[in-house]
C-alpha cells in the first residue's frame, strides 16, 4: 500500500544544541560540524562562517497563571531568530528563567519573525520537538544519560505541576527540531513561557523526572518492529523499577504522526494511564499536500492530519519503591500518515512517557546534591555504536 509521507530530517530541519556555559561537551561524528558561537555549540550538517554571532535571547515579564499565592513568577523568553533553510541556521544563546528555583511549568511556541504569528503545519513549518536536559544530573532510568527535564512536541500540551528544581550552576541543554517544508528559507523564533517559584517554598514538593522509552531507556533495546510494518505496538522490554517512593502527579507522552489509539503506561502490569492523540483538530495542524512534485508521495492533492494534542494523566497517586513501569505505544500508519526520511524509510518510532514523581523537598534535594552528572559523550557514543538516533532530549 502506498502511504502518504511527510519528509523529515535533517533537510529540511533545524536541530540545535544550546548550552549555558562555553565548554565542549559533544564528540560529534566527522560529518556533523560543531560550531562554537560564544557560549553555545551548534550541531549542523554544514559549516557556517566563523563570524556568525548569536542573537541574544529576550526576556518579557508576564502575569502568572498558577500558584499565585506562593509568589510564582512568569516570563517569556524568545530564542532567535533563526533562518531555517535546508540545514544551515544560526543559533543563539539559551537562557533559563531562574536558578535556585522551582520551575512549575513551561509552554513553547514557534513564531515567524516578520509578523509574530505561530508557525504550524498549515504554513508548512512547525515545531517538531523541544526538550531540556540538565547536564549536571543523571537520568533515573539511564545513569550515563543526563537528566531530561521535559519534552514537548507540536502538541503544545502544557507541562505543569513539575516543581523541577534548577540549582545554581546547573548547565541546561535546549534541544529543538524545527520542520520547514517550504522551498524558501524563513526566519522564526522559539518562545517559551516559564512559570517558576524563587527558592523552594515550604510544603512544595520537588519533582523527580523519569523518562521511559519504548526503545529502551538507554536506547539500547530492539523495538521488535518488522521493517516497513504499518500496524504494530512498540513496547518497552525492560521498563523501569522505582528506587524511591513518591506521588505520581503527571504522565506526559510524546509520539509521532502515525500513532493510532495512543500510548499505555503500566504499573506492575496494570494499566494506569492511556494517552490518546488528536489529529488535525484545528486548521493549524493540517498540511495541504500537492499531488505531484515537492517532497510528498501522494497521487492526488490531499490533506495530512498531524498530531495536534495528546491526553496526559494527572493525579495517578502514591507509588511505592519497587513498582515497575512499562509503556506500549500503538501505531497504525494506514490510518494516520507517518513521517518518512528522504530515502522513503519510516522515521524512527517515538514512544516516550515522561513521569513526574513529587517527593518530599528535603529528600529530593539531598539526592540532587549527591548526584553525579550524566556523561553526554558516553551516551552519544553508545547510541551511535548501536546505529540508533537519540530521541532528544
N, C-alpha and C positions, 0 to 999 in steps of 0.2 A: 504494500500500500504506500502510495506517495504521500508523505506528510508535509505540511507547511512548515517552514522553519524561519527562525529569526537568527541572523548571523551574530555570533558572539566572539569575544576577544581573540587577539587583542588589537585587531584592526577591524572595526573602529572602537576603541575604548581607551579610557584613561584608567590606569591602575597605579596609584601613587602611595608613597610611604612618607609620612611627615613625622619628624622627631622633635622632641622638646629640647634635646641637647645635641651639640655637634660632636658626634662620635660615630666612627664607622662600626656598624653593627651587623651588616649583611655581607655574606660571602656569596655573591651572585655568580651565575654561570657566565662564561665569556660572551654569550650572545645577548646578554642583558647589561646595558650600560648603567653605571651608578654615577650620578652627577651630584656633587656636593654644592649646595647653594646656601652658604652661611650655616644656619643651624638645621638644615634639613637634607635629606637624601632622597633623590628621585629615581625610581626604578622604571626604566622605559626600554622599549625595543630599539630606540635610536639614541644617538648622542646629540645633545643640544649644545649651542655655543656656550663657552665658559663664562661669558659676560652676562648671561641671563641672571637677573636678580629677583628674589622672591618678593611677592606683594604682601605687605603687612595685613594681618587679619584685623577686622574692625569689630569692636565690641559695642553693643547697644543695650542699655538697661531697659527692662520690660516690667510690667506689673505681674507679680507672681500669681499662679493659679491654685497651688496646693500648699498645704502645711503653712498657711499664712500666720497662724497663731504661734508658730515656732520661729518666726523671723526668716522664712525662706526668701531667697533672692532668685531672680530670673534674669538671664541675659541672652541676647542673640549674638553669636559670633559668626561673622561672614569670612569664609576662607576663599581666597581667589581675587580676581577672576582667573580662569584657566581657559586657554584656547584648545578646544578639543577637536582634533582632526583625526587622521589615520591612527597615529600613535603619539606624535610629539605634542607636548603640552608643558608649559612652565608650571612649577609648583610654588607653594608659599609656606611660610612658617605657620605651623599649627600652634594653637594655644588651648589650655584648659581654662575653665571659668574660675577655678579656685584651687587652693591646696590646704591641707589640714581641714577638710570639709567632707560633708556627705552629699554626694550627687543623688538627688531623688528622682530625676527624670531628664530625658532629652528627646527632642524631636528634630530630625534632619529634613532638609528640603534642598532641591536643586533649582536655581533660578537663572534665567537668562540675564546677562549683564546689561543689555541695552534697555530693557523695559521692566525688569524686576518680576516678570511673570514666571510661574513654575514651569520647569521643563518636565514633560511627561511623554508617554508613548504616542499619544496622538500628534505630537510635534516631532516624532522620530528621534527623541533624545530623552533619556531618563536616568535616574539614579538607580543603579543596579545593586550595589552593596555599599554600606558604610558600617564600619566597626571600629572598636577601640581596644587596644591591647596594652596592659600595664607591664612594661619590661622589667620592673623591679620585683615582680612576683611570678610564681609558677602556677600553672593551671592545676586545679584539683583533680582533673582526670588524666593529665599527661604531664609528668613532673618536669620534663625538659622543655615544655612549651610555655611561653609567657602567658600570663592570665588574661583572658578575654573579658572585657568589661561588659560589652553588649554587642548586639548586631541588629541592624535594620536593613531591610531591602526596600524596594519601591512600594511596599505596602504602606509605609509611613505609619505603622502602628506604634503609638507612644509606649515607651518603656517606663513604667512608674513603680513607685514603692521600692526602688532598688536600694536606696540608702548606702550606695557604694562609697567607701572611704578612699579619698585621694590624699595620700600623705605628702608631707613636704619633701620635695626632691624626687617624687615619682616621675619616671620617664614614660610618657604615653605615646604610643604609635597610633596614628589615624590612618586607616586603610579605606580606600574608596574605589569603586569601579563605576564609570560613567559611560553609558551607551550613546553613540551618535550614529544613527543610520542615515543621516542626511549626507549629501555629496560634499557640501561646503563645510569648512570648519566653523565652529561657533563658540563664542565666549559665554561661560557660565560661572556662577559662584555657588559654593556649597555653604548653606547656612545651618547652624544647629542652635536651637533654643534649649538652654540649660536651666534647670532649677536645682538649687543647692542650699544646704544649711551650713553656715560657718560653724566650725568645730564639730563636736559630737554631743548633741544635747542629751541630757538625762532622759531615760525612758525611750530613747530612739535606738532601735536595733541596727546593727551593721550587717549588711548582706554579703554572703559568700556566693560568688557566681560559679556555676557548674555548667560546662559545655559538653553536651552529648552529641555524637556524630554517628550517623548510620554507617560511615566508612571506617569506624574505629576512632577512638578519642585522640590517638596519635596519627590518624590517617594511615594505619598500618594493617588494616584488615580488608580482605576482599569483600566486595558488596554482594557477590554471588549472582549478579545480574548478567544474563547472556548478552553477547554483543548484539546491538540493534534490537533488543527487546523493546516492546512498546507498552506492555502492561505487566507490572511487576510490583513487588514490595521490596524496598531497601531496608534491611533490618540490622541493627547493631548486634554483633555476635557476643561481645564481652560485656558491654554495658558498664555501669559504674556502681560501686558499693560505697555508701556514705560512711566516712570515718567519724562523723560527728552527728549530733542531734541538732535539729533546727526546725523552723516553721517554713514550709514551702509556700511562699507568698505569691509566686508568679512563675509561669512557664511560658516562654516566648519562643515560637517556632520560626524557622526560615526554610522555605522550599523554593524550587524553581518552577517556571512555567512547565506544565505537564503534570503537576501534582493533581490528583483526582479528588478523592474524598478526604485527603489531608494526611495528617500525621498523628500517631498514637503514642502516648507515654505510658509505660507500665511500671508499677512498683511491686516488686516481688511477684511478678507475673499477672497482676491485676491491673486493668485499665483504670488510670486516674485522670487522664486528660486526652481529649480529642480536639485537634486543631483543624478547622475546616477553612479552606481558601475560598475567596470570592473572586470571580473573573469579570473584568470589564464592567464594573458596577457604575462607573461614570465614564464620560467620553474621553477623559484623560488617559485611560488605560486601554484604549482601543487603537491599534495601528492599522491604517489602510495599506494593503499590500497590492501593488500593481501586478497584472498577470504576466508581464514579460519584462525582462531586463532587471536591473537592480540586483539585490542580494537575496531574493526570496524564491523559493521553489514552489510556485503556485501556477496552475494552468490558466486561471482567470482571476480577475480582481476579487479580492476578498478582504475580510477584516480579521485581524488576530486579536484575541482577547488575552490580556495579560493579568497576572495576579494583582488584584487591587486591594485586597485585605486578607487577613487570616486571623482566625479567632485565637485568643490567648486564654489561659486558665489561671484564675486568681483564687487565693484563699484555699489552697489544697490541704492545709492543716499540718499538724506536727509529724515529723519524721524521726524515727529512732535510728541511732547508729547501727549499721549493719544492713539497712534497707538497700535493695538492689534496684537500679533503674535501667530500663532499656527503652529504645524507641523503634518504631517501624513507620516508614514513610511510603505511602501508596502513590504510584504513578500510572496514568493512563494517557499515553501520548496519541492515541487515536481520538480521544475526546477533547484534549487540550493541546494546542500547538506547542511543541517543545523548542528549546534553543538548540542550534547546531553550530559547529565550527565551520570555517571556510572550506574544510575538506569534506563536509557533509556528515561527519560523525556527530553523534549526540554529545552535547556538553556534559561534563561530569555531573552526576546527580547530587543535589544537595538535600540532605535530610538532617537538619540541625535543630536541637532543642536547647534553649538556654534557661536553666533553672536558677531561681533566686531564693536562697535559703537565708531567712532572717535568724540571727543568732545574738545572744547577749553581747552587749557592746564590749565589755572588758575582755571576754573570752575571745571574741573575733579579733580585736585589736592586738592582743598578745600573740595570737597566731600570725597575724600580718607582720608584726615586728620581728618575729623569729624566722620568717620565710626567706628562703634563698631565691634569687632571681631565676627566671627561666632562661634557657640558653637558645636564643633565636637562631644562631648559626647552626647549632646541632639539630634543631628541629627542621630547618630548611634543608639541611644536608640529608637527613633521614627521609624526608618527603621526596627529594629529588632522586635518591637512590631507589626508591620504590616506584619511580615513574609517575607519582601522583601530582596533583595540583593542590596547593594549600587553599583551603576554603577560609579565607580571611574573615575575621581577624584571627 
